[in-house]
Amino acid sequence: MLNAAEGILLCVVTSEAVLGILGDTFIALVNCMDYAKKKKLSKTGFILIGLTISRIGVIWIIILQGYIQLFVPHMFISGNITEYISYIWVFLSHLSVWFATNLNILYFLKIANFSNSVFLWLKRRISAVFIFLSGCLVISWLLCFPQMTKILHDSKMNQENTSWIYQQKHDLLIKQSLTNLGILFFIIVSLMTCFLLIVFLWRHIRQMHSDVSRVRDRNTEAHVKALKVLIAFLMLFILHFVGISIEVVCFTLPQSNLLFITGLIATCLYPCGHSIILILGNKQLKQVSLKALQHLKCWETTGNLRVT
């Protein structure tokens, strides 16, 4: 049984998951409706749909794995549920980070303006960049799945020895790290593009502050908003992988529900918070969300009047 503090934190995790699923579902639906109207899907729309769908799956896996670990941990020792969750997690987590990396690169190449020859070459060949990253994703899966299979095979062979996981904790941590080598490449690329875009926006804002014209002031506000969005994304992105690291470490330590739930909270912050950032930072998504809230408010008001 969970104590009061652990129960409250678990409610926080569940609320984060619900908000994340609702936000990602909303983004996917808006982009799908836009595609149905225009009969054309932009690169940004395709990436957003893929990102939100994969991230919904990631959220479900995080919550499912968390509840099983807290309430029925013996299911991880016996049965095939660990194998199913592990393979689905590897597939969806890599895919989600891949889409997030593509989105960051797309924004970086469209917004930033550097005179560097490499940057100019990449800006003219966005499609080639996506193809290259697709190849990296496939290679990442090919490297990760065999390593994951080996970890699961070793755990099955030693499932009768309940102390095996603690005796081999250092070896297990190394193997878990190896399974994430592929995803590490996308994380580095994503962080680098965000950092370079922040540098560009920061320099641009400083230059625009010297011009007091009205147009420049509006542009400055837009760039400041974009800068805040990027910084918030970076913080959530880093917290997400810190949370995953905490969860992995918890499997090699004596059971600590409080530490494990804390890791779940940090892990769920990114898929929940980033969907809200995308909605607030995108003009179309923001307008549709405001209209939806207005219709919901009118519907609630009408319903209350009918009741009275």
The 8 nearest C-alpha neighbors of each residue, nearest first, counted from 0:
[[1, 2, 70, 69, 6, 5, 3, 256],
 [2, 0, 5, 6, 3, 256, 4, 69],
 [1, 3, 5, 4, 6, 0, 7, 257],
 [2, 4, 6, 5, 7, 1, 8, 0],
 [5, 3, 7, 6, 2, 8, 257, 1],
 [4, 6, 8, 2, 7, 3, 1, 257],
 [5, 7, 9, 3, 4, 8, 1, 2],
 [8, 6, 10, 4, 9, 5, 3, 11],
 [9, 7, 11, 5, 10, 6, 4, 12],
 [8, 10, 12, 6, 11, 7, 5, 13],
 [11, 9, 13, 7, 8, 12, 14, 6],
 [10, 12, 8, 14, 9, 13, 15, 7],
 [13, 11, 9, 15, 264, 10, 14, 16],
 [12, 14, 16, 10, 15, 11, 9, 17],
 [15, 13, 11, 17, 16, 12, 10, 18],
 [16, 14, 12, 18, 13, 17, 271, 19],
 [15, 17, 19, 13, 14, 18, 20, 58],
 [16, 18, 14, 20, 19, 15, 21, 13],
 [19, 17, 21, 15, 16, 20, 271, 22],
 [271, 18, 20, 16, 22, 17, 21, 270],
 [19, 21, 17, 23, 22, 18, 55, 24],
 [22, 20, 24, 18, 19, 23, 25, 17],
 [23, 21, 25, 19, 274, 24, 20, 18],
 [22, 24, 51, 26, 20, 25, 21, 274],
 [25, 23, 21, 27, 22, 26, 20, 28],
 [24, 26, 22, 28, 23, 27, 21, 29],
 [27, 25, 23, 29, 24, 28, 30, 22],
 [26, 28, 48, 24, 30, 25, 29, 31],
 [29, 27, 31, 25, 30, 26, 32, 24],
 [30, 28, 32, 26, 31, 27, 33, 25],
 [29, 31, 33, 27, 32, 28, 44, 34],
 [30, 32, 34, 28, 33, 29, 27, 35],
 [33, 31, 35, 29, 34, 30, 28, 36],
 [32, 34, 30, 36, 31, 35, 29, 37],
 [33, 35, 31, 38, 37, 32, 40, 39],
 [36, 34, 32, 38, 33, 37, 31, 39],
 [37, 35, 33, 34, 38, 32, 39, 31],
 [36, 38, 39, 34, 35, 33, 40, 32],
 [39, 37, 34, 35, 36, 40, 33, 32],
 [38, 40, 37, 34, 41, 35, 36, 33],
 [41, 39, 34, 44, 45, 42, 38, 37],
 [40, 42, 44, 43, 45, 39, 34, 46],
 [43, 41, 45, 44, 46, 40, 105, 47],
 [42, 44, 46, 41, 45, 47, 102, 105],
 [43, 45, 41, 47, 42, 46, 30, 40],
 [44, 46, 42, 48, 43, 47, 49, 41],
 [47, 45, 49, 43, 44, 48, 50, 98],
 [46, 48, 50, 44, 49, 45, 51, 43],
 [49, 47, 27, 45, 51, 50, 46, 44],
 [48, 50, 46, 52, 47, 51, 53, 45],
 [51, 49, 47, 98, 53, 48, 95, 52],
 [50, 52, 23, 54, 48, 53, 49, 47],
 [53, 51, 55, 49, 54, 50, 48, 56],
 [54, 52, 56, 95, 50, 55, 51, 91],
 [53, 55, 57, 51, 56, 52, 95, 50],
 [56, 54, 58, 52, 57, 53, 20, 51],
 [55, 57, 59, 53, 54, 58, 60, 52],
 [56, 58, 54, 60, 55, 59, 91, 61],
 [59, 57, 61, 55, 56, 60, 54, 16],
 [58, 60, 56, 62, 57, 61, 63, 55],
 [59, 61, 63, 57, 58, 62, 64, 56],
 [62, 60, 58, 64, 59, 63, 65, 57],
 [61, 63, 65, 59, 64, 60, 66, 58],
 [64, 62, 60, 66, 65, 61, 59, 67],
 [63, 65, 67, 61, 62, 66, 60, 68],
 [66, 64, 62, 68, 63, 67, 61, 69],
 [65, 67, 69, 63, 68, 64, 70, 62],
 [68, 66, 71, 64, 70, 69, 65, 72],
 [67, 69, 72, 65, 66, 70, 71, 64],
 [70, 68, 66, 67, 71, 65, 72, 256],
 [69, 71, 67, 68, 66, 72, 0, 65],
 [72, 70, 67, 73, 74, 68, 69, 66],
 [73, 71, 68, 74, 75, 67, 70, 69],
 [72, 74, 76, 75, 71, 77, 68, 67],
 [75, 73, 77, 72, 76, 71, 78, 80],
 [76, 74, 73, 81, 72, 77, 80, 78],
 [77, 75, 73, 74, 158, 78, 72, 155],
 [78, 76, 74, 75, 73, 79, 158, 80],
 [77, 79, 80, 74, 76, 75, 81, 82],
 [78, 80, 82, 81, 83, 77, 75, 74],
 [79, 81, 83, 82, 78, 84, 75, 74],
 [82, 80, 84, 75, 79, 83, 85, 78],
 [81, 83, 85, 79, 80, 84, 86, 151],
 [82, 84, 80, 86, 85, 81, 87, 79],
 [83, 85, 81, 87, 82, 86, 88, 80],
 [84, 86, 88, 82, 83, 87, 81, 89],
 [87, 85, 89, 88, 83, 84, 82, 90],
 [86, 88, 90, 84, 89, 85, 91, 83],
 [87, 89, 85, 91, 86, 90, 92, 84],
 [90, 88, 86, 92, 87, 91, 93, 85],
 [89, 91, 87, 88, 93, 92, 94, 86],
 [92, 90, 94, 88, 93, 53, 89, 95],
 [91, 93, 95, 94, 89, 88, 90, 96],
 [94, 92, 96, 91, 95, 90, 182, 97],
 [93, 95, 97, 91, 92, 96, 90, 98],
 [96, 94, 92, 98, 53, 97, 50, 93],
 [95, 97, 99, 93, 98, 94, 100, 92],
 [98, 96, 94, 100, 95, 99, 93, 101],
 [97, 99, 101, 50, 95, 100, 96, 46],
 [100, 98, 96, 102, 97, 101, 95, 103],
 [101, 99, 189, 97, 103, 102, 98, 96],
 [102, 100, 98, 104, 99, 103, 105, 97],
 [103, 101, 99, 105, 100, 104, 98, 106],
 [102, 104, 100, 106, 105, 101, 107, 189],
 [105, 103, 107, 101, 102, 106, 108, 100],
 [106, 104, 102, 108, 107, 103, 101, 109],
 [107, 105, 109, 103, 104, 108, 110, 102],
 [106, 108, 104, 105, 110, 111, 109, 196],
 [109, 107, 105, 122, 106, 111, 110, 104],
 [108, 110, 106, 107, 111, 105, 122, 112],
 [111, 109, 107, 108, 106, 112, 196, 105],
 [112, 110, 107, 108, 109, 196, 199, 113],
 [111, 113, 110, 114, 199, 108, 109, 118],
 [114, 112, 115, 111, 118, 119, 199, 116],
 [113, 115, 116, 112, 119, 118, 117, 111],
 [114, 116, 118, 113, 117, 119, 120, 112],
 [117, 115, 119, 118, 120, 114, 113, 121],
 [118, 116, 120, 119, 115, 121, 122, 114],
 [117, 119, 121, 115, 120, 116, 122, 113],
 [118, 120, 122, 116, 121, 117, 115, 123],
 [121, 119, 117, 118, 123, 122, 116, 124],
 [120, 122, 124, 118, 123, 119, 125, 117],
 [123, 121, 119, 120, 124, 108, 125, 118],
 [122, 124, 121, 120, 125, 119, 126, 118],
 [125, 123, 121, 127, 126, 122, 120, 128],
 [126, 124, 128, 127, 122, 121, 123, 129],
 [125, 127, 129, 128, 124, 130, 123, 131],
 [128, 126, 130, 124, 125, 129, 131, 121],
 [127, 129, 125, 131, 126, 130, 132, 124],
 [130, 128, 132, 126, 131, 127, 133, 125],
 [131, 129, 133, 127, 128, 132, 126, 134],
 [130, 132, 128, 134, 133, 129, 127, 135],
 [131, 133, 135, 129, 134, 130, 136, 128],
 [134, 132, 130, 136, 135, 131, 129, 137],
 [135, 133, 131, 137, 132, 136, 138, 130],
 [134, 136, 132, 138, 133, 137, 139, 131],
 [137, 135, 139, 133, 134, 138, 132, 140],
 [136, 138, 140, 134, 139, 135, 141, 133],
 [139, 137, 141, 135, 140, 136, 142, 134],
 [138, 140, 181, 136, 142, 137, 141, 143],
 [141, 139, 143, 137, 142, 138, 144, 136],
 [140, 142, 138, 139, 143, 144, 137, 145],
 [143, 141, 139, 140, 144, 138, 145, 146],
 [142, 144, 178, 140, 146, 141, 145, 139],
 [143, 145, 147, 146, 140, 141, 142, 148],
 [146, 144, 148, 147, 143, 149, 142, 141],
 [147, 145, 149, 143, 148, 144, 178, 150],
 [146, 148, 144, 150, 149, 145, 143, 151],
 [147, 149, 145, 151, 146, 150, 144, 152],
 [150, 148, 152, 146, 147, 151, 153, 145],
 [149, 151, 147, 153, 152, 148, 154, 146],
 [150, 152, 154, 148, 149, 153, 155, 147],
 [153, 151, 149, 155, 154, 150, 148, 156],
 [154, 152, 156, 150, 155, 151, 149, 157],
 [153, 155, 151, 157, 152, 156, 158, 150],
 [156, 154, 158, 152, 157, 153, 151, 76],
 [155, 157, 153, 154, 158, 152, 159, 151],
 [156, 158, 154, 155, 160, 159, 153, 163],
 [157, 159, 155, 160, 154, 156, 76, 161],
 [160, 158, 157, 161, 156, 155, 76, 163],
 [159, 161, 158, 157, 163, 162, 164, 156],
 [162, 160, 163, 159, 158, 164, 157, 165],
 [161, 163, 165, 160, 164, 166, 167, 159],
 [164, 162, 166, 165, 160, 161, 167, 157],
 [163, 165, 167, 166, 162, 168, 251, 161],
 [166, 164, 168, 163, 167, 162, 251, 252],
 [165, 167, 163, 164, 168, 162, 169, 251],
 [168, 166, 164, 170, 165, 169, 163, 171],
 [167, 169, 171, 165, 251, 170, 166, 164],
 [170, 168, 172, 171, 167, 173, 166, 251],
 [171, 169, 173, 167, 168, 172, 174, 175],
 [170, 172, 168, 174, 169, 173, 167, 175],
 [171, 173, 175, 169, 174, 170, 168, 176],
 [174, 172, 176, 170, 171, 175, 177, 169],
 [173, 175, 177, 171, 176, 172, 170, 178],
 [176, 174, 172, 178, 177, 173, 171, 179],
 [175, 177, 173, 179, 174, 178, 172, 180],
 [178, 176, 174, 180, 179, 175, 173, 146],
 [177, 179, 143, 175, 176, 180, 146, 147],
 [180, 178, 176, 182, 177, 181, 183, 175],
 [181, 179, 183, 177, 182, 178, 176, 184],
 [182, 180, 139, 183, 179, 184, 143, 178],
 [181, 183, 179, 185, 184, 180, 93, 186],
 [182, 184, 186, 180, 181, 185, 179, 187],
 [185, 183, 187, 182, 186, 181, 188, 180],
 [186, 184, 188, 182, 187, 183, 189, 100],
 [185, 187, 183, 189, 184, 188, 190, 182],
 [188, 186, 190, 184, 185, 189, 191, 183],
 [189, 187, 185, 191, 186, 190, 192, 184],
 [190, 188, 100, 186, 192, 191, 187, 185],
 [189, 191, 193, 187, 188, 192, 194, 186],
 [190, 192, 194, 188, 193, 189, 187, 195],
 [191, 193, 195, 189, 194, 190, 196, 104],
 [194, 192, 196, 190, 191, 195, 197, 189],
 [193, 195, 191, 197, 192, 196, 190, 198],
 [196, 194, 198, 192, 197, 193, 191, 199],
 [195, 197, 199, 193, 198, 194, 107, 192],
 [196, 198, 194, 200, 195, 199, 201, 226],
 [199, 197, 195, 201, 196, 200, 202, 194],
 [198, 200, 196, 202, 197, 201, 203, 111],
 [201, 199, 203, 197, 202, 198, 204, 196],
 [200, 202, 198, 204, 203, 199, 197, 205],
 [203, 201, 205, 199, 200, 204, 198, 206],
 [202, 204, 200, 206, 205, 201, 199, 207],
 [203, 205, 207, 201, 206, 202, 219, 200],
 [206, 204, 202, 208, 203, 207, 201, 209],
 [207, 205, 203, 204, 208, 209, 202, 210],
 [206, 208, 204, 209, 210, 205, 203, 215],
 [207, 209, 205, 210, 206, 204, 211, 219],
 [208, 210, 207, 206, 211, 205, 204, 215],
 [211, 209, 207, 208, 212, 215, 206, 216],
 [210, 212, 209, 213, 216, 215, 208, 207],
 [213, 211, 215, 214, 210, 216, 217, 209],
 [212, 214, 216, 215, 217, 211, 218, 210],
 [215, 213, 217, 216, 212, 218, 211, 219],
 [214, 216, 218, 212, 213, 217, 219, 207],
 [215, 217, 219, 213, 214, 218, 212, 220],
 [218, 216, 220, 214, 219, 215, 221, 213],
 [217, 219, 215, 221, 216, 220, 222, 214],
 [218, 220, 216, 222, 217, 221, 204, 215],
 [219, 221, 223, 217, 218, 222, 224, 216],
 [222, 220, 218, 224, 219, 223, 225, 217],
 [221, 223, 225, 219, 224, 220, 226, 218],
 [222, 224, 226, 220, 225, 221, 219, 227],
 [225, 223, 221, 227, 222, 226, 220, 228],
 [226, 224, 222, 228, 223, 227, 229, 221],
 [225, 227, 223, 229, 224, 228, 222, 197],
 [226, 228, 230, 224, 229, 225, 231, 223],
 [229, 227, 225, 231, 226, 230, 232, 224],
 [230, 228, 232, 226, 231, 227, 233, 225],
 [229, 231, 233, 227, 232, 228, 226, 234],
 [232, 230, 228, 234, 229, 233, 227, 235],
 [231, 233, 229, 235, 230, 234, 236, 228],
 [234, 232, 236, 230, 231, 235, 237, 229],
 [233, 235, 231, 237, 232, 236, 238, 230],
 [236, 234, 269, 238, 232, 237, 233, 239],
 [237, 235, 233, 239, 234, 238, 269, 232],
 [236, 238, 234, 239, 235, 240, 233, 241],
 [239, 237, 241, 235, 236, 240, 265, 242],
 [240, 238, 266, 236, 242, 237, 241, 269],
 [241, 239, 243, 242, 238, 237, 244, 266],
 [240, 242, 238, 244, 243, 239, 237, 245],
 [241, 243, 262, 266, 265, 245, 239, 240],
 [242, 244, 240, 246, 245, 241, 266, 247],
 [245, 243, 241, 247, 242, 246, 240, 248],
 [244, 246, 242, 248, 262, 243, 247, 249],
 [245, 247, 249, 243, 244, 248, 262, 259],
 [248, 246, 244, 249, 245, 250, 243, 251],
 [247, 249, 245, 250, 251, 246, 244, 252],
 [248, 250, 246, 252, 251, 247, 245, 259],
 [251, 249, 248, 247, 252, 246, 254, 253],
 [252, 250, 168, 249, 248, 165, 164, 253],
 [253, 251, 249, 250, 254, 248, 165, 255],
 [254, 252, 255, 251, 249, 250, 165, 256],
 [253, 255, 252, 256, 249, 250, 259, 251],
 [256, 254, 258, 257, 259, 253, 249, 252],
 [255, 257, 259, 258, 260, 254, 69, 5],
 [256, 258, 260, 259, 255, 5, 261, 4],
 [257, 259, 261, 255, 256, 260, 262, 249],
 [258, 260, 256, 262, 261, 257, 246, 249],
 [261, 259, 263, 262, 257, 258, 256, 264],
 [262, 260, 258, 264, 263, 259, 257, 265],
 [261, 263, 242, 259, 265, 245, 260, 264],
 [262, 264, 260, 266, 261, 265, 267, 242],
 [265, 263, 261, 12, 267, 262, 266, 268],
 [264, 266, 242, 262, 268, 263, 239, 238],
 [265, 267, 239, 242, 263, 264, 268, 243],
 [266, 268, 264, 269, 265, 270, 263, 271],
 [269, 267, 265, 271, 266, 272, 270, 264],
 [268, 270, 235, 272, 271, 267, 273, 239],
 [271, 269, 273, 19, 267, 272, 268, 274],
 [19, 270, 272, 268, 269, 274, 273, 15],
 [273, 271, 269, 275, 274, 268, 270, 276],
 [272, 274, 276, 275, 270, 269, 271, 277],
 [273, 275, 277, 276, 22, 272, 271, 23],
 [274, 276, 278, 272, 273, 277, 279, 22],
 [277, 275, 273, 279, 274, 278, 280, 272],
 [276, 278, 274, 280, 275, 279, 281, 273],
 [279, 277, 284, 275, 285, 281, 276, 280],
 [278, 280, 276, 285, 277, 281, 275, 284],
 [279, 281, 277, 278, 276, 282, 228, 285],
 [282, 280, 284, 278, 283, 279, 277, 285],
 [281, 283, 285, 284, 286, 280, 279, 278],
 [284, 282, 286, 285, 281, 287, 278, 288],
 [283, 285, 278, 287, 281, 286, 282, 288],
 [284, 286, 288, 282, 278, 279, 283, 287],
 [287, 285, 289, 283, 288, 284, 282, 290],
 [286, 288, 290, 284, 289, 285, 291, 283],
 [289, 287, 291, 285, 290, 286, 284, 292],
 [290, 288, 292, 286, 291, 287, 293, 285],
 [291, 289, 293, 287, 288, 292, 294, 286],
 [290, 292, 288, 294, 289, 293, 287, 295],
 [291, 293, 295, 289, 290, 294, 296, 288],
 [294, 292, 290, 296, 295, 291, 289, 297],
 [295, 293, 297, 291, 296, 292, 298, 290],
 [296, 294, 292, 298, 293, 297, 291, 299],
 [295, 297, 293, 299, 298, 294, 292, 300],
 [298, 296, 300, 294, 299, 295, 301, 293],
 [297, 299, 295, 301, 296, 300, 294, 302],
 [298, 300, 302, 296, 297, 301, 295, 303],
 [301, 299, 297, 303, 302, 298, 296, 304],
 [302, 300, 298, 304, 303, 299, 297, 305],
 [301, 303, 299, 305, 300, 304, 298, 306],
 [302, 304, 306, 300, 305, 301, 299, 307],
 [305, 303, 301, 307, 306, 302, 300, 299],
 [306, 304, 302, 303, 307, 301, 300, 299],
 [305, 307, 303, 304, 302, 301, 300, 299],
 [306, 304, 305, 303, 302, 301, 300, 299]]
